[in-house]
Every structure is written in C-alpha cells, then in structure tokens.
Amino acid sequence: MDTTENTPRLRRAISGPMLFAFILGDVLGAGIYALMGVLSESAGGMLWAPLVVALLLALLTAGSYAELVTKYPRAGGAAVFAERAFRSPLLSFLVGFSMLAAGVVSAAGLAIAFSGDYLATFIDVPVIPAAMVFLVLIGLLNARGIRESMGTNLIMTAIELTGLVIVIVVVAMFVGGGGGDLGRATELPEGVGVAGAVLGGAIVAYYSFVGFETSANVIEEVRQPSRVYPRALFGALVTAGIVYVLVGIASAAALPSSDLQESTGPLLAVVEATGVSVPSWLFSLIALIAVANGALLTMIMASRLAFGMAEQGLLPAPLGRVLPRRRTPWVAIASTTVVAMLLTLIGDLATLAETVVLLLLLVFISANVSVLVLRRQRVKHEHFRVWTFVPVLGVISCVVLLTQQRPIVWLFAAILLAVGVILWLTTRRFAGQPVDDRVVDESAQV
C-alpha cells in the first residue's frame, strides 16, 4: 500500500500502463507531427542527430524528476520542489508559473498546428477561430474527468504511434524500391557546421520531447507512484526517442529539407512523396488525433498545476475548486483554456515552440538544483534516487540550450514572467499576506 502522502483530494485512477501511455502520448503529440519542417531549417537533412541529442538531454532532467516526484508525490510538480528546496514563495511561484505558462503556450501552438494543413484536408476554415474552438472542446473533455481523459489518451496514443509507424514503413518501402535518397540524412544547411546544426536543431527537437514533465502534475492521481513512475517515465522517453530518430531519417530520405520547410503538415508531405497508397485524408486524420492528444494532455497538466499552486496559496483560491462528483479542478480548467485561446492570436508556431522550451529550461534548472538541495531531507517512504552527476549535467545542458535562444523568444518569455510577478504580488496582497520573500516553517511537512 502506498503511504507516501495523506489521502489526496483527487482520485487515484491512473495505473502504470495508463501513466506510460500518458507520458508517451504527450511526448509523441508534443511536436513531431508539426515541427519536422521547422527542425529541418536548423539541421537540414540531419534531422535525426538533434533528436538524439535532445533525447539524451531530456533523460538527464527526467532522472531528477523521477527522484523528486516519487519523493514528494503531490500535484504542483516543479513549484512544490522549488518551495521545499529554496523556501522562497516568489521563486516557487516563478517556477510554477513558468511551467504553467509553458503549458498554455504549448497548447496554443498545438491548436494552431491542429488547424493548419492537416485540418485543411477535410475543411477549409480560418486557423485562429478553428484553434479556439478546438481548445474549448479539449477543455470540456478535461473537465469531464481524469478517467475519461486517460481512456481517450490510450486510444489516441495508439493511433498517433500508428501514424509514425506508417511514415517509417512507407518510406522504407519507397527507398527499398529505389526512391528517395538516404544520403540526405547527412546533409547540412548551407554555411552551417555539424555542431551548429545539431545544437541549433536541438532547441526545436527538445520541444518534441517535452511533455514528460507534465506527469508530475497528475501524480496525486497515480496508483503506487513510487514504484510506477520511474518505469513509465524512462520507458516512454526511450520509446519516443527511437520512433523519432526513425521518423527523422525517413523524412530526410523522402524529401529535401526545402520541401519539408514549406509545409505545416510535414509528415503528410513525406507520406505523399512516397507515392504509397495511403490516403492523404487517413494520415491527416491520424495527425489531427496526435496533435489533439498532445493538447489534451498538456491542458490536463496546466489545470492540475494551477490547482496545485492554488492549494499552496500561490494562485487565487478559486482555482482550487473541484467539481463535487467529477472531482476535477473546473475553475483551473476554464482559466487555462481561456488563456491558451488568447495565445493562439500570436499565430507563429516556431516562436511558441521556442518559448515553451525556454520556459521549461528555467523550470528544469530549478528541478535539477532542487534534487541536490533536498538530498539532506529524508522521507519515510521508499523513492527513486538518481546518480548525483545526473542533475549536475542536467543543469549544464539546460544552460547550454538557453544560450541558443533567439532574442525575440527571450522577450516574449520575459513578458510572461513579468505578468506572473504582478499576479503573485496581487494574489498575496488580496490574501492579506506580506509580499516579502519569506516562508513559514515546513517542519510539519514530509
């Protein structure tokens, strides 16, 4: 029996296989269907190389998450870890808000991807209004219940994985029949060296792996989290990495990078280029399901994070309200959905993706440092423990990736964080709390 925490307010309805599917579905749907063209701008035909680098970098921070989540299995994720490690309400809020902002920005980007070339296969509608309607539907499913959302995720994950397998198989048949060019998998953009292409591409590729961190925010709804979480986390990331590398090689073999860059539905273009008899409408439908799954899981994370931060007093108390029968955080769901809808007005998928990565890198630095700081704090239950060098390398990798971000992305992220600081000060003022950076004693906590 799990004794890691007192009985949570949220229902423990997520099993090990469901958690694996949750993480895999979120990672697979987080960008691979939409961003292969954007990645080719940085890496040319060497799409697979930055994907390998991004996987290794993601595994470093995933190790820190595995330790922290199993040690402190509470909704709120990185914000909870920062509060325990640094004892600073402002820092805890900024970490949590960065995660929350990354979630809603990511959902906005996925909504735009959903409403682009893939949707145009079936219906020609304006992208932004379609993206907003899409987010409303995602919010309604999220509010219905975690079990329903997880059940939907299992189906969607199987479908989106099938779509990626189709890409790999049809390109293999294409190349085997004398088509395509595997040599393109080693081509670089003109005037760019290997290191620059791989490191620059790793920024975009990293977005394709983000999603694993969202699982920290549903941990109160996971059965036996200390045993189940590490297996599901590492298994899902490695599975996604293998599939991604194969898709990257297949994409380069099927199409020149210039053709990939011109499409907002790059994998559809890859399948069509092979001439294999896979109907365009069928693959577009699979891609739409994949992107929808990523958006659903991202919004589940964002709403649970907002709920957890409200429980900590870092966000307004109404965000902690739960539907009596469904036991879902309905106010948090409604609020994050509205914000994501507003962010779709930006309309630039690349900028949204890079902003997500920047915000998450800040969160990941905090998480990696938190592992080291909290080593001196003991808990009564067994939990996963990562090698000490892993979080150290995790911090270094995050700093390196931060140096590759564009100024416009830094500006956008800075504006979001400034809004966060204003929200934090306002929340504390109306709650009658001092706005200085001190915390209460945590001796009563685990």
N, C-alpha and C positions, 0 to 999 in steps of 0.2 A: 504494500500500500504506500502511496506517495504521501510523505509528510512534510514536504518542502515548504508549504505555506498553509495558513488557515484556509477554510473553505472559501473559494472565490465567489464573487457576485455573478460572474459569468459561468455558463455551463461548460463542463469538461466534456466536449463532444468530438474532439479530434483525436483519432487513433494514429499509430505510427505510419501506416501506408497513406492515410489522408494527409498527414503532415508532409511526407515525402512528395506527394502529388501537389500539395500547396506550394512548396518551395520550387519544385521543378516547373510547375505551371507558371509561376510568377517570373522565374528567370527566363524561360523559353519565350514567354509572351512579352517580355520587357523591351524588346527591340529588334530581335533578329529578323523578323518579318518586315520591318520598316527601315532599318538602318544600314543594310548591307551596301546600299549605294553611297550613303554618307561616308561609311568606312573606306570605300574604295578611293575617295578623294584624297585621303591621307596615306593610304597604304598601297594604292594601285591594285595589282593582282595578288599581292602578298597578303590577302585577307586573313589567312589562317594564322600568320605569325603574331599580330597584335592580339588575336583571340586567345592564343596560348599564353602570352604574357599576362593578359587580363585575368585569365583563369588562375594563374599562379598567385597574382596579387590579391585576387578575391579570396583565395583559400587562406592567406595569411590572416586577414581580418576575420574570416569565418571561424578560425580557430579561437580567436578572442571571444567572439560571440558565443561559441559553444560553451566556453567556461563561464562567462557571465550570465547567460540565460539559464543554465542549469543550476547556477549558484543562487540566483535571485529571480525565480520564475514568476514575474509579475508583469501585467500589461504596462506599457510605458517604455520598455526597451532601453535605448541608449540614455534617455533622460533619467531613468531610475539609476543606471550605473553611474552617471556623472554626479548625481546628488549624493550617492553613497561615497564615492571616491573623493570628491572635491569639496563637499559640504558647502556649496555655493548655490543658492536659489537662482541667481541670474545665469550662471554658467549652465546649470541643469536645464533651465528654460531654453537657453540658446541652442543647446544640443538637441533637445526635444523638438524645438521649433524648426531647426534645420532639417530634421528628419521629416517632420510634418510638411514643411514647405516642399521638400524633395518629392514627397508622395503625391501631393496635389499637382505639382508641376509635371511629374511623370504621367499622371492620369490625363492631364490636359494634352500632353504630347501624344499619348496613345489614342486619345479621342480624335485628334487630328489625323493620325495615321489611319485609323478606322474609316474616316470619312473621305479618304483620298481615292487613289486609283483602284483599290480593292473594292470599295463600295460602288464606284462608278461602273464596274462591270455589270451591276444589277440596276442601278438607278442613278440618274444624274441630278444631284442636289447640291446646293451650296455647302461648302465644307464646314464652316463655323456653326451654322444652325444645326446641321446634322450631328456635329460633335457634341453640342449641348444636349440635344435630345438623347443621344447615346448615354451621356453621363447621368441623366435623370433615370433612365432605365436601370443602369448599374446601381444607383443609389437605392432604388426600390427593392431590388434583389438583395442587396446588402442588409436592408432593414428587415427583411422577412425572417432572416435567421442564419446563424453560422452553419448549422447542419445543412440547410438548403444551399447555402453558398458553397460549402465544401463538396456537396454532392454534384453541383453544377461544375465545379472545378475539376473533379475527377473525369467527367465526360469531356470537358473542353481540353484538358491536358492530353488525353488520349488522341483527340482529333488534331491538335496542333503538332504533337510529336509525329503523327502520321503524315502531316503536311511536309515536315522537314525530311522525313524518310523518303517521301515521294521525290523531293528535289534531288537527294543523293542518288536514288536508284535511277531516275530518268537520265540524269547527267552521265552516270556510269554507263548506261546503255548507249547514250549518244557518243561518248568518247570511244567506247568499245566498237562502235560501228564506223569509226573513222572521222567523227565530227569533233568540233571543239578543239581546244588547244590547252593541254595541261601545262605547257611551258609558261602560260600567262600567270601561273601561280607563283612565279618568282620575279615577275616584272614589278618595277618601282615607278612611282610618278617621276616625270622628267625633272632633273635637277635636285632630287631628294635622295639622301643616302639611306642605307639599311636602318641604322639606328634612329634617324629622324622619322622615317616612315613607320617603324614599328612602335616607337614611343608616342608619336603623334596619333597613330591609329589606336593605341591602347586606351586613349581617353574615350573615344567613341565605343570601342569594344567593351570597355568596363561597364558602360551603360547596359550592354546586353547581359551582363551577369548580375547587375543589381536586382534586388528582389529577395535575396536570401535573408537580408536583414529585417524584412517585414515580418518574418516568422516570429521574431522576438515579441511582437506586439499581440500575438494570439496565444502566448504561452500559458495564460491562465485557463485557456480552453483546451489544452493538450493533456491527454491522459499520460501519467508516468513520465513527465518531461525530462527528468534527469537521465533516464535510460533511452528514451526515444529520440530526443532532439539531436544529439550529435550524429547518429546514424543517418537520420533523414537529411540533415544539413549537408554533410560531406557527400553522401550518395547522390543527392540531387545536383550539386555543383559539378561533380565529376561527370555525371551523365550528360548534363547540359554542355560541358566543355567538349566532350568527344563529338557530340552531334554538331556543335558549332564549327569545329575545325573541319569536319567533313563537308558541311554546307559551304564554308568559305572556299575550300578547294574546288567544290563543284561549281560555285558561282563564277570563279575566275576562269575555269575551264570552258564554261558555256558562253560567256560574254566578255568582251573587252570592258575595262573599267569605265570607259567613257559612256558606254551604253547603260551600265548599272547606275551611274550617277544621274542619269536623266529621268529615272523612274521613281515614283513614290511607292511603287509596288515591285521592288527589285526581284523578289523571288518568283513572282508571277512572270516577269520578263525572262528569267532564267528557264523556267519550265517551257514557255512558249518558244524559246530559241532552240530547244532540242527537237522540236517537231514531233515529239512523242504524243500519242493520242490521249492526253489528259485534258479534259475540257477546261478552258480558262475559268468558266464560272465555278467549277468544282474547287479548283485551287484557290480562287478568290474567296469562296465561302470558308474554306479551311483557314485562310489567313485572317479573315474577319473574326472568326471564332478565337483564334490565337490572340489577337490584339485585344479582343473583348475580355478574354480570361485574364490577361495581364492587368487590364484596367480594373477589373473586379477585385483581384487580389490586392492591388495597390490601394484601392479605396477601403478595403477591409482593414489594411494596415493603418491608413491615415485616421480612420474613425476610431479604431482601438487605441491608437496613440493619443489622440485628442481626449478620449475617455480617461486614459491612464494619467495624463497630465492634469486633467480636472480633478481626479481623485487626489493628486498630490498638492492641489491648490495652486498650480502653476498656470492654469487657464480657468475661465469663469466656471463656477459650479454647475450651471445648467448643462454643460457638455457632459456631465457625468450621469445624466438622467437615462434610465433604462426602461424599455417597454416592459410592463408587468408580465405579460405572457410570453412574448418572444425573447425577452432578456437580451435585447440588442440595444446599443447606445444610439438611440434615434436622433437626438439633437446633434451629436457629433457627426453622424452620417449626413444629416441635412446640411450642416455647416460646411463640411469639407467638400461636398458635392457642389454647392454654390460657388465656392472659391475656385474649384477646378474649372467650372463652366466659364468663369470670368477670365481665367488664364488662357483659355483657348483663343481669345481675341488676339493674342500675340502672333499666332499663326506660323511661327518658324520652328519646325521640328528640331533642326540641328541645335539652335540656341537653347531650346527647352531641354534637350537631352544633355547638353554640356552643363547646364545649370544644375540639373539633377546630380550629375557626377560631382561637381564642385561641392555642393551642399553635403552630399554623402561622404565625401572625403574628409570634411571637417568633423562629421559625426564619427567616422571610423578612427580618426586620430584620437578623439576622446575615448572611444571604446578600448582601443589598444593600450592607451595610457592607464585607463581605469583598471585593466587586468592587473597591471604591475602594482598599482597603488593599493588595491584591495586584497593582495595576496596575504597581508597580515591579518585580515579579518576572516574568522572561521565561522562556518555554519554547521548545523547539526546533521544535515543530510549529505549523502554522497553526491558528488557532481563531477563533471568532466574537468580535466586540468590540462592545459596546453603547455608545451615546452616554452620556457622563458624567452628564448630568442625569437619566437614567432611574433609576439606583439611588438618587439623592437623592430624587426624587419617590416612589420605592418605599418608602423609609424613612418619609417623611411620611405616606403613605397608610396604612401599617400602624399607625402611632401613632394616627392619627385613628380607625381601626376599633377599636383596643384601648380607646379611651375610651367606646365604646358597649356594652361587655360588662357583663352583669349580675354583681353581687357573688357569687352562688352559683356562677357559672361560674369566676370568679377563684379561689374557694375550692377547687373541685374540681381545677383546674389546679395550684394551689399544692401540694395534697396529692400529686398525681402527681409533681411535680418534687422534692418532699421525699423521696419514695421513691427517685427517681433519684439524689439526692445520697448517700443511705445505700448504695445499690447500688454507686455509684462508689467510695466510701471502702472498702467491704468488698472489692470486687474488687482494688483496689490493695494492700490490706493482705495479702490471701491470696497475691497475686502477688509479695510481697516488695518492692513499690515504695513510695517515700515518698509521703505523701498531701499534700505541699505542691503548689503550683500552678506548677511549673516544668517545662520540656520539654527534651528532648535537642536537639542541633544538627541542623538539617534540611538542611545543606549538601549531603548526598548525594542529596536528593530532587530531582525535576524542577524 
